[in-house]
């Protein structure tokens, strides 16, 4: 547990910040005075921050060490979250841009910490580390529902979350062993953007359907729960928690499942779970069925990114930081248009339609699952 603890704490805190913000989006939207379509386009500022952070994420992580980079960037992100709840529209755009910028660097550093521990100790902890992201989502969604039901304003909610995260970062910094700074190779020219090779592109296509469903639940799930399922603030927090429970349970057992069943089988099962969950969610007659549907979706999306990360590191070319940067860049560019598209559909057609359009992409992830094991996908019935 001591091996896992520093990485787990960082993932947990990152999730607390994320879910505390996104579960209060309806209140933030009201304060900004915009509709869902405009909010969807506003959410593009974070991917823009991601795009500009990617050229330096690997360099910063390699030079400062993952340990210092993760703690510093997560602390800065924590300080931004209270501002997002009180600034005007233009300020929200800027702060959300910075939110995406620093979280991107943190993500690269945190994954480097987890994979570095795996290489040094020989113990699989990457999926369990991501499992603590899911535990953080669970804790944060329950607390968010409780605080919203008690009338606590988004600003004080985010301020409390930020204080908790900064304190936890200091604890994590003391728990992690000091790392030796990497040897800098000045004669090696590194591109501004680490472009994906064929392997990275296939990995991104493989998890694309699952990743956009996960993003849809983060961005629009709380709106669906409140407006379509008719849940109040406290019940909405509890229903959102079922999604995180499914994700957390699956990720905590993900390393064991990967060794027992293999990556391709896990991805196929994930796609089936997500597809069934989405169909059940849009047809749910009440809160209980809706909660079970969100649980299935959480189980299904849980292992997509951890498997993408492990596949990129195992099968990618070049340094691990470069493979992760290329993976993040490609996934970001591939999914950048999804939040505004779903927001436009939600505003003009309905939230149910915004989830139904995801089904073909879930099927794509099912067909591409063999890529996780270095085999050809099931497209055009070409199997090896």
VEXLO-952702 format. One line per field, with one value per residue (C-alpha): residue number from 1; x, y, z; residue in three letters. Coordinates in steps of 0.001 Angstrom, whole numbers, plus 500000, padded with zeros to 6 digits. Layout:
resi: [NUM:...]
x: [X:...]
y: [Y:...]
z: [Z:...]
resn: [Ala:...]
# end
This chain:
resi: [1:2:3:4:5:6:7:8:9:10:11:12:13:14:15:16:17:18:19:20:21:22:23:24:25:26:27:28:29:30:31:32:33:34:35:36:37:38:39:40:41:42:43:44:45:46:47:48:49:50:51:52:53:54:55:56:57:58:59:60:61:62:63:64:65:66:67:68:69:70:71:72:73:74:75:76:77:78:79:80:81:82:83:84:85:86:87:88:89:90:91:92:93:94:95:96:97:98:99:100:101:102:103:104:105:106:107:108:109:110:111:112:113:114:115:116:117:118:119:120:121:122:123:124:125:126:127:128:129:130:131:132:133:134:135:136:137:138:139:140:141:142:143:144:145:146:147:148:149:150:151:152:153:154:155:156:157:158:159:160:161:162:163:164:165:166:167:168:169:170:171:172:173:174:175:176:177:178:179:180:181:182:183:184:185:186:187:188:189:190:191:192:193:194:195:196:197:198:199:200:201:202:203:204:205:206:207:208:209:210:211:212:213:214:215:216:217:218:219:220:221:222:223:224:225:226:227:228:229:230:231:232:233:234:235:236:237:238:239:240:241:242:243:244:245:246:247:248:249:250:251:252:253:254:255:256:257:258:259:260:261:262:263:264:265:266:267:268:269:270:271:272:273:274:275:276:277:278:279:280:281:282:283:284:285:286:287:288:289:290:291:292:293:294:295:296:297:298:299:300:301:302:303:304:305:306:307:308:309:310:311:312:313:314:315:316:317:318:319:320:321:322:323:324:325:326:327:328:329:330:331:332:333:334:335:336:337:338:339:340:341:342:343:344:345:346:347:348:349:350:351:352:353:354:355:356:357:358:359:360:361:362:363:364:365:366:367:368:369:370:371:372:373:374:375:376:377:378:379:380:381:382:383:384]
x: [500000:502913:503973:500525:499697:501402:500057:496627:496390:497209:494600:492054:492642:492483:489072:487833:488605:487068:483790:483303:483365:481337:478547:477952:477829:474045:474490:477520:475591:472804:475243:476844:473448:474117:472280:473651:474895:476942:478160:479314:481394:482708:483985:486290:488633:489954:490921:492613:494652:495424:496599:499000:500244:501109:504300:505813:504194:506856:509706:508460:507889:511318:513155:511367:510717:507184:507068:507469:505521:502449:502285:502863:500382:497640:497983:497683:494613:493082:493523:491703:488508:486958:487556:485556:482416:482530:484159:482136:481912:485270:486960:485426:486907:490383:490275:488857:491633:494227:492353:492869:496460:497722:495639:497207:500723:499570:498069:501361:503313:500868:500901:504702:504720:502456:504268:507641:506608:505511:508893:510874:508864:507450:503990:500997:499498:498428:494842:494513:495875:493171:490797:491441:490400:487073:486970:487574:484710:482472:483419:483229:479837:478296:479711:478580:475032:475020:476402:474095:471119:472191:472416:476212:477321:479612:482350:482588:482270:485235:487224:486889:487870:490897:492115:491802:493709:496589:497053:496971:499562:501958:501391:501962:505176:506568:505464:507124:510857:513058:513686:516932:516469:516653:519721:519067:520185:520705:521768:518446:515875:512393:509433:507104:504235:504969:503032:501365:502624:500380:500308:499161:496499:495096:495071:493129:490563:490290:489227:487517:483961:484486:486295:483571:480914:482941:483274:479551:478704:481150:479878:476175:475413:474339:472040:470512:469963:468332:466287:465396:465294:463914:466263:466735:470184:470804:469391:471387:474595:473691:472850:476048:477811:476567:478579:481689:481068:481029:484167:485954:485184:486315:489521:490498:490298:491591:495177:493976:491434:494081:496372:493538:491561:493827:493375:491312:488703:488408:487841:485122:483373:483747:482091:479188:478695:478752:476393:473897:474175:473498:470447:469128:469776:467851:464895:464997:461517:462865:465817:466628:466952:468836:471274:471874:472448:475034:476675:477016:478469:480944:482060:482469:484504:486699:489554:489618:492248:494395:494531:495347:498198:499652:499347:501023:503932:504335:503946:504758:508105:510466:510393:507364:506687:506606:504229:501909:502083:501256:498385:496989:497342:495527:492713:492261:492104:489803:487334:487622:484398:482294:481265:479898:478265:476496:475586:474062:472104:470969:469761:467977:466955:467241:469580:468372:469465:472872:473538:472012:474430:477289:476204:477996:481277:480870:480573:483794:485641:484324:485646:489049:489691:492388:494683:495368:497230:499018:496593:494519:491061:487810:487166:486300:486476:490300:491588:494937]
y: [500000:502355:501881:502821:505586:508664:507982:507084:510304:512458:510750:511026:514765:515374:513696:515741:518968:517699:516366:519246:521608:519616:518657:522365:523231:523827:526556:527968:527973:529920:532495:532890:533343:531031:528062:524522:525182:528191:526318:523468:525855:527484:524110:524073:526465:523589:521440:524526:524724:521029:521603:524365:522406:519233:520582:521303:518616:515979:518493:519961:516510:515245:518341:518971:515243:513823:514229:518011:518577:516699:518453:521946:521716:520107:522837:525549:523816:523764:527515:528073:526191:528729:531485:529580:529997:533791:535303:536699:534905:536158:535245:531780:531252:532249:530264:527190:527451:527482:524643:522480:523668:522708:519531:518270:518635:517016:514047:513329:513622:511452:508687:508829:508431:505376:503682:504531:502784:499773:499569:500019:497605:495170:495656:496654:499841:501906:500682:500874:504417:505321:503498:506164:508749:506913:506825:510568:510983:508976:510948:514254:513571:512542:515595:517808:516511:517040:520590:521549:520243:522390:525493:525872:528140:526767:529220:527961:524399:524808:526724:523839:521324:523431:523683:519914:519220:521596:520058:516576:517593:518550:515159:513341:515300:514032:510459:510168:509383:512024:511260:511860:514477:512930:513348:516110:515335:518703:517155:515434:517602:517048:518247:520924:518456:514767:513464:510073:507117:504387:502557:505607:506398:502877:503027:506298:504916:501861:503835:506754:505541:504814:508098:510262:508498:509141:512791:513005:511811:514289:517246:516499:513658:515944:517822:514503:513375:516658:517445:514060:511800:514591:514140:516817:518056:515331:512505:513781:513492:509949:508931:510468:508433:505171:506010:506555:503398:501300:503001:502677:498997:498121:500124:498769:495259:496281:495081:491640:491524:492538:489705:487149:488004:490166:493685:492890:490890:493661:496274:494215:493699:497415:498366:495989:497404:501004:500313:498534:501320:504100:502295:501669:505253:506916:504574:504623:504967:506223:506983:503394:502170:505344:504719:501135:502391:504882:502089:499995:502950:503564:499918:500120:503311:502541:500745:502616:505202:502964:500379:503085:504338:500882:499934:503182:502629:498933:499252:502889:504049:506450:507687:506953:510673:511203:508300:509642:513150:511844:509792:512809:515059:512650:511904:515611:516502:513560:514500:518291:518824:516462:518802:521574:519042:517326:520709:521789:518529:518791:522367:521881:518199:516956:515340:511853:512384:513653:510256:508137:509535:507924:504340:503880:504985:502445:499753:501066:500555:496977:496245:497827:495920:493548:496566:496426:493159:494251:492450:493699:495100:493480:496031:494525:491104:491213:489180:487563]
z: [500000:500681:497063:495786:498278:496712:493234:494582:496605:493589:491394:494210:494597:490855:490789:493754:491884:488666:490024:492458:489500:486983:489377:489972:486260:486270:488897:487086:483799:485491:486857:483416:481778:478789:477274:476821:473282:474397:477474:475224:473113:476290:477460:474422:476230:478367:475335:473903:477097:476677:473112:474160:477178:475292:473632:477040:479216:478560:478820:482100:483559:482512:483749:487068:487685:487743:491522:491583:488391:489587:492949:491521:488643:490729:493358:490704:489275:492751:493095:489788:490643:493066:490513:487893:489999:490434:487359:484416:481086:479755:483044:482920:479459:480677:483914:482204:479616:482423:484140:481050:480604:484061:484360:481130:482506:485729:483853:482068:485320:487302:484696:484663:488440:488301:485418:486983:490194:488143:486425:489652:491802:489256:490797:488677:490147:487122:487013:490800:490722:488215:490555:493163:490562:490556:494356:494314:491864:494186:497284:495455:493860:497185:498933:496039:496276:500044:499836:496957:498930:501896:499726:499886:497045:494323:495382:498970:497740:495363:497988:500445:497772:496798:500385:500823:497607:498343:501805:500277:497679:500474:502084:498787:498225:501520:500823:497408:497260:495679:492037:490190:487471:484009:481902:479361:475829:474155:470875:470441:468708:470033:467960:469303:469149:469490:466513:466804:464854:463469:466805:468762:466152:466364:470161:470061:467621:469863:472939:471164:471690:475368:476010:474467:476535:479679:478670:477918:481418:482951:480900:480553:482979:485799:483394:482248:485833:486837:483721:482183:485237:487422:490391:493046:494142:496744:494612:491620:493629:494627:491049:489746:492425:490890:487782:489877:491929:488766:487527:490849:491424:487913:488069:491471:490031:486595:487044:488113:485271:482728:483793:483824:480683:478535:477251:474148:476051:478627:475942:474259:477596:478316:475031:475663:479166:477937:475040:477293:479865:477357:475923:479422:480501:477678:478250:482061:483613:486930:489164:490170:486586:485679:488516:487358:483796:485022:487024:483844:481955:484769:484675:480915:480612:483614:481877:478564:479428:481680:478893:476348:478554:479181:475486:474406:476784:475923:472145:471406:470089:471830:475419:477584:478124:474360:473803:476492:475055:471574:473003:474865:471809:469504:471939:472606:468912:468237:470959:470939:469012:471135:474029:471762:469452:472339:473799:470481:470214:473844:473382:470051:470028:473600:476074:475139:471527:472672:474269:471496:468889:470832:470126:466736:468288:471082:468408:466848:470147:470285:466800:467491:470743:469308:468848:472599:472014:468852:466544:463636:464403:463406:460668:457328:459011:458838:461760:462252]
resn: [Unk:Unk:Unk:Unk:Unk:Unk:Unk:Unk:Unk:Unk:Unk:Unk:Unk:Unk:Unk:Unk:Unk:Unk:Unk:Unk:Unk:Unk:Unk:Unk:Unk:Unk:Unk:Unk:Unk:Unk:Unk:Unk:Unk:Unk:Unk:Unk:Unk:Unk:Unk:Unk:Unk:Unk:Unk:Unk:Unk:Unk:Unk:Unk:Unk:Unk:Unk:Unk:Unk:Unk:Unk:Unk:Unk:Unk:Unk:Unk:Unk:Unk:Unk:Unk:Unk:Unk:Unk:Unk:Unk:Unk:Unk:Unk:Unk:Unk:Unk:Unk:Unk:Unk:Unk:Unk:Unk:Unk:Unk:Unk:Unk:Unk:Unk:Unk:Unk:Unk:Unk:Unk:Unk:Unk:Unk:Unk:Unk:Unk:Unk:Unk:Unk:Unk:Unk:Unk:Unk:Unk:Unk:Unk:Unk:Unk:Unk:Unk:Unk:Unk:Unk:Unk:Unk:Unk:Unk:Unk:Unk:Unk:Unk:Unk:Unk:Unk:Unk:Unk:Unk:Unk:Unk:Unk:Unk:Unk:Unk:Unk:Unk:Unk:Unk:Unk:Unk:Unk:Unk:Unk:Unk:Unk:Unk:Unk:Unk:Unk:Unk:Unk:Unk:Unk:Unk:Unk:Unk:Unk:Unk:Unk:Unk:Unk:Unk:Unk:Unk:Unk:Unk:Unk:Unk:Unk:Unk:Unk:Unk:Unk:Unk:Unk:Unk:Unk:Unk:Unk:Unk:Unk:Unk:Unk:Unk:Unk:Unk:Unk:Unk:Unk:Unk:Unk:Unk:Unk:Unk:Unk:Unk:Unk:Unk:Unk:Unk:Unk:Unk:Unk:Unk:Unk:Unk:Unk:Unk:Unk:Unk:Unk:Unk:Unk:Unk:Unk:Unk:Unk:Unk:Unk:Unk:Unk:Unk:Unk:Unk:Unk:Unk:Unk:Unk:Unk:Unk:Unk:Unk:Unk:Unk:Unk:Unk:Unk:Unk:Unk:Unk:Unk:Unk:Unk:Unk:Unk:Unk:Unk:Unk:Unk:Unk:Unk:Unk:Unk:Unk:Unk:Unk:Unk:Unk:Unk:Unk:Unk:Unk:Unk:Unk:Unk:Unk:Unk:Unk:Unk:Unk:Unk:Unk:Unk:Unk:Unk:Unk:Unk:Unk:Unk:Unk:Unk:Unk:Unk:Unk:Unk:Unk:Unk:Unk:Unk:Unk:Unk:Unk:Unk:Unk:Unk:Unk:Unk:Unk:Unk:Unk:Unk:Unk:Unk:Unk:Unk:Unk:Unk:Unk:Unk:Unk:Unk:Unk:Unk:Unk:Unk:Unk:Unk:Unk:Unk:Unk:Unk:Unk:Unk:Unk:Unk:Unk:Unk:Unk:Unk:Unk:Unk:Unk:Unk:Unk:Unk:Unk:Unk:Unk:Unk:Unk:Unk:Unk:Unk:Unk:Unk:Unk:Unk:Unk:Unk:Unk:Unk:Unk:Unk:Unk:Unk:Unk:Unk:Unk:Unk:Unk:Unk:Unk:Unk:Unk:Unk:Unk:Unk:Unk:Unk:Unk:Unk:Unk:Unk:Unk:Unk:Unk:Unk:Unk:Unk:Unk:Unk:Unk:Unk]
# end
